[in-house]
Amino acid sequence: MKRQFFKVKQFADQTFSRSGKTEALSDTLQTAEKRVEFIKNACQNTTKKLLATLISPGLGHDAPAREKRLKKMPDYLLAMAMLDNGSNEEDNLLRQVLVEC
């Protein structure tokens, strides 16, 4: 009986102490969640564009049509997606990798 009472008391203490901690960590958690969302979006966009470059053959290798179709090429789309994702976040390692590549 004492054990059960102690377990219930310990559970209640943990539950009530969490509510105080969540208020203090909300800003930190929001910042971390923002960074995770940025990394997730950057990885998804890059993966999507990278798969398009591997699946489809190169578009328009003849000279007159090359510039006209450059923006439709998967390689170009991948580079633009990486640049767009790199400009969305403040200075961190993933941003530098996306911009440099």
N, C-alpha and C positions, 0 to 999 in steps of 0.2 A: 504494500500500500504506500509506504514511504517513497519507494522508487517511482511509482506512477505519479505521485504528487510532485516529486522533484522533476520528473520529465516534463510534466505539464507546466510547471513554473519556469523551467528553462526555456521551453518553447515559447511561452508568453513573453519572456524577457527578450528573446531573439526577435520576435515579431515586432514588439514595440520599439526596440532599439533600431530596427531597420527603417522605420518611418522617419526617424530623425536623420539618419544617414542619407536617405534618398534626396532630401531637400538640399543638403550640402553638396552632394555629388551631381545634382541635376545639370549644372553648367559644364562640369567636366564630362559628364556622359553625353551631353548634347554636342560638345566639341568632338568627342571621340566618334559619335554616331555620324557626324557630318563628314569626318575623314573617311570612315568606313564606306559611306555612301559614295563618296568621290572615287575611292579605289575600286569599288564594285562597278560603277558606271564606266570608268576608264578601261577596266579589264574586259567588260562585256563588249564595249564598242570596238576595242582593239581586236578581240577574238573574232567578232563578227566580220570585220573588214579583212583580217588575216585569212580567215577561212575562204572568203570570196576570192582572194588572190591565189590561193592554192587550188581551188576548184575550177575557176574559169580560166581559159587561156587568155593571153594578152590581147587586148582589143586594139585594132588599127595600127599596124606597123608600117603602112605605106606613108610616105612623106606628106602628101597634101592633107590626108585625113588625120594625121597624128595629133596636130594641135587642136583640131576641131573636136576630137574625141578624148582628149587628155583628161578632162574632168570626169569622164565615165570609166576610166581605167581603175581597176581595183587597187593597184599600187598607190595611185594618187589619192584615192578615197581613204586608204589606210593612213597615209601620211597626214591628210587633213584631219582625220578623226583623232590621231595622236596629238596634233597641235592644238585642236580644240579642247581636248581633255587636259592638256598641259597648262592651258591658260585659265582653267577654272579654279584652281586651288592656289593658296599661297605657297611660299617656298618650302618644298620638301623633296625627298629623294625621288619619289615616283614622278613628280612634275619635271624634274631635271632629266630623267630618263626619257620621258615622253617627248620633251622638246628637243633633246639632242639626237634622238633616233629619227 
